[in-house]
Amino acid sequence: MGFIFKFLLIAIAISWIFSKLLQFFLKSKLKQFVDHANNLKREDDLRRKPNDGNINVDHIPQEYQKKRSKEIKGGDYIDYEEVKE
């Protein structure tokens, strides 16, 4: 009876210590992952943010440029009346 009691006590103690170590390890790795992700986000935000507050367009798609050249540059004002039904 004494052997089984000692075995159970040691097994419980070892499993408790193992769970605490695993919990500590996972928390530290999760914290490192979150810090790394935050640093990447911060660097990306700083890289994309214009310094003078103006917006710079790096690329205009070809299809938009073709469409834009065909647009009407101006026109006449046409007065209209609302029709109530």
ChimeraX commands (.cxc) that place a marker at each C-alpha (Angstrom):
marker #1 position 0.00,0.00,0.00 radius 0.5
marker #1 position 2.88,2.38,0.80 radius 0.5
marker #1 position 4.52,1.80,-2.58 radius 0.5
marker #1 position 1.35,2.72,-4.53 radius 0.5
marker #1 position 0.85,5.87,-2.41 radius 0.5
marker #1 position 4.47,7.01,-2.96 radius 0.5
marker #1 position 4.21,6.24,-6.69 radius 0.5
marker #1 position 0.98,8.24,-7.07 radius 0.5
marker #1 position 2.39,11.13,-5.03 radius 0.5
marker #1 position 5.56,11.28,-7.15 radius 0.5
marker #1 position 3.59,10.93,-10.40 radius 0.5
marker #1 position 1.26,13.79,-9.41 radius 0.5
marker #1 position 4.20,15.97,-8.39 radius 0.5
marker #1 position 6.07,15.31,-11.63 radius 0.5
marker #1 position 2.98,15.95,-13.77 radius 0.5
marker #1 position 2.28,19.20,-11.88 radius 0.5
marker #1 position 5.89,20.39,-12.37 radius 0.5
marker #1 position 5.79,19.38,-16.04 radius 0.5
marker #1 position 2.53,21.24,-16.62 radius 0.5
marker #1 position 3.91,24.42,-14.98 radius 0.5
marker #1 position 7.07,24.24,-17.10 radius 0.5
marker #1 position 5.03,23.67,-20.25 radius 0.5
marker #1 position 2.76,26.57,-19.37 radius 0.5
marker #1 position 5.76,28.87,-18.81 radius 0.5
marker #1 position 7.36,27.75,-22.08 radius 0.5
marker #1 position 4.19,28.30,-24.10 radius 0.5
marker #1 position 3.58,31.74,-22.58 radius 0.5
marker #1 position 7.12,32.86,-23.34 radius 0.5
marker #1 position 6.95,31.58,-26.93 radius 0.5
marker #1 position 3.54,33.21,-27.44 radius 0.5
marker #1 position 4.88,36.51,-26.09 radius 0.5
marker #1 position 7.86,36.32,-28.46 radius 0.5
marker #1 position 5.52,35.62,-31.38 radius 0.5
marker #1 position 3.24,38.57,-30.51 radius 0.5
marker #1 position 6.22,40.91,-30.06 radius 0.5
marker #1 position 7.66,39.83,-33.40 radius 0.5
marker #1 position 4.32,40.34,-35.16 radius 0.5
marker #1 position 3.94,43.79,-33.59 radius 0.5
marker #1 position 7.45,44.77,-34.69 radius 0.5
marker #1 position 6.74,43.66,-38.26 radius 0.5
marker #1 position 3.46,45.63,-38.28 radius 0.5
marker #1 position 5.18,48.73,-36.88 radius 0.5
marker #1 position 7.96,48.53,-39.49 radius 0.5
marker #1 position 5.43,48.06,-42.28 radius 0.5
marker #1 position 3.39,51.05,-41.08 radius 0.5
marker #1 position 6.48,53.25,-40.92 radius 0.5
marker #1 position 7.60,52.14,-44.37 radius 0.5
marker #1 position 4.22,52.81,-45.96 radius 0.5
marker #1 position 3.45,56.10,-44.22 radius 0.5
marker #1 position 4.53,59.12,-46.28 radius 0.5
marker #1 position 6.83,61.47,-44.41 radius 0.5
marker #1 position 5.21,64.72,-45.49 radius 0.5
marker #1 position 1.58,63.62,-45.20 radius 0.5
marker #1 position 1.03,63.39,-48.95 radius 0.5
marker #1 position -0.05,60.22,-50.69 radius 0.5
marker #1 position 2.27,58.75,-53.31 radius 0.5
marker #1 position 0.88,56.38,-55.94 radius 0.5
marker #1 position 3.52,53.90,-57.03 radius 0.5
marker #1 position 1.51,52.13,-59.73 radius 0.5
marker #1 position -1.50,52.95,-61.91 radius 0.5
marker #1 position -2.98,49.92,-63.72 radius 0.5
marker #1 position -2.84,50.05,-67.55 radius 0.5
marker #1 position -6.57,49.44,-67.95 radius 0.5
marker #1 position -7.35,52.45,-65.76 radius 0.5
marker #1 position -5.00,54.67,-67.79 radius 0.5
marker #1 position -6.69,53.62,-71.05 radius 0.5
marker #1 position -10.13,54.25,-69.58 radius 0.5
marker #1 position -9.09,57.57,-68.09 radius 0.5
marker #1 position -7.80,58.91,-71.42 radius 0.5
marker #1 position -11.23,58.29,-73.02 radius 0.5
marker #1 position -13.20,60.07,-70.30 radius 0.5
marker #1 position -14.90,63.35,-71.05 radius 0.5
marker #1 position -12.81,66.26,-69.85 radius 0.5
marker #1 position -15.71,68.66,-69.46 radius 0.5
marker #1 position -19.21,69.34,-70.65 radius 0.5
marker #1 position -22.19,71.65,-70.71 radius 0.5
marker #1 position -24.50,72.10,-67.76 radius 0.5
marker #1 position -27.98,70.80,-68.48 radius 0.5
marker #1 position -30.78,72.14,-66.36 radius 0.5
marker #1 position -33.42,69.62,-65.44 radius 0.5
marker #1 position -36.74,69.56,-63.68 radius 0.5
marker #1 position -37.93,66.93,-61.25 radius 0.5
marker #1 position -41.08,65.18,-62.40 radius 0.5
marker #1 position -43.48,64.21,-59.65 radius 0.5
marker #1 position -45.71,61.29,-60.43 radius 0.5
marker link #1:1,2 radius 0.2
marker link #1:2,3 radius 0.2
marker link #1:3,4 radius 0.2
marker link #1:4,5 radius 0.2
marker link #1:5,6 radius 0.2
marker link #1:6,7 radius 0.2
marker link #1:7,8 radius 0.2
marker link #1:8,9 radius 0.2
marker link #1:9,10 radius 0.2
marker link #1:10,11 radius 0.2
marker link #1:11,12 radius 0.2
marker link #1:12,13 radius 0.2
marker link #1:13,14 radius 0.2
marker link #1:14,15 radius 0.2
marker link #1:15,16 radius 0.2
marker link #1:16,17 radius 0.2
marker link #1:17,18 radius 0.2
marker link #1:18,19 radius 0.2
marker link #1:19,20 radius 0.2
marker link #1:20,21 radius 0.2
marker link #1:21,22 radius 0.2
marker link #1:22,23 radius 0.2
marker link #1:23,24 radius 0.2
marker link #1:24,25 radius 0.2
marker link #1:25,26 radius 0.2
marker link #1:26,27 radius 0.2
marker link #1:27,28 radius 0.2
marker link #1:28,29 radius 0.2
marker link #1:29,30 radius 0.2
marker link #1:30,31 radius 0.2
marker link #1:31,32 radius 0.2
marker link #1:32,33 radius 0.2
marker link #1:33,34 radius 0.2
marker link #1:34,35 radius 0.2
marker link #1:35,36 radius 0.2
marker link #1:36,37 radius 0.2
marker link #1:37,38 radius 0.2
marker link #1:38,39 radius 0.2
marker link #1:39,40 radius 0.2
marker link #1:40,41 radius 0.2
marker link #1:41,42 radius 0.2
marker link #1:42,43 radius 0.2
marker link #1:43,44 radius 0.2
marker link #1:44,45 radius 0.2
marker link #1:45,46 radius 0.2
marker link #1:46,47 radius 0.2
marker link #1:47,48 radius 0.2
marker link #1:48,49 radius 0.2
marker link #1:49,50 radius 0.2
marker link #1:50,51 radius 0.2
marker link #1:51,52 radius 0.2
marker link #1:52,53 radius 0.2
marker link #1:53,54 radius 0.2
marker link #1:54,55 radius 0.2
marker link #1:55,56 radius 0.2
marker link #1:56,57 radius 0.2
marker link #1:57,58 radius 0.2
marker link #1:58,59 radius 0.2
marker link #1:59,60 radius 0.2
marker link #1:60,61 radius 0.2
marker link #1:61,62 radius 0.2
marker link #1:62,63 radius 0.2
marker link #1:63,64 radius 0.2
marker link #1:64,65 radius 0.2
marker link #1:65,66 radius 0.2
marker link #1:66,67 radius 0.2
marker link #1:67,68 radius 0.2
marker link #1:68,69 radius 0.2
marker link #1:69,70 radius 0.2
marker link #1:70,71 radius 0.2
marker link #1:71,72 radius 0.2
marker link #1:72,73 radius 0.2
marker link #1:73,74 radius 0.2
marker link #1:74,75 radius 0.2
marker link #1:75,76 radius 0.2
marker link #1:76,77 radius 0.2
marker link #1:77,78 radius 0.2
marker link #1:78,79 radius 0.2
marker link #1:79,80 radius 0.2
marker link #1:80,81 radius 0.2
marker link #1:81,82 radius 0.2
marker link #1:82,83 radius 0.2
marker link #1:83,84 radius 0.2
marker link #1:84,85 radius 0.2
view
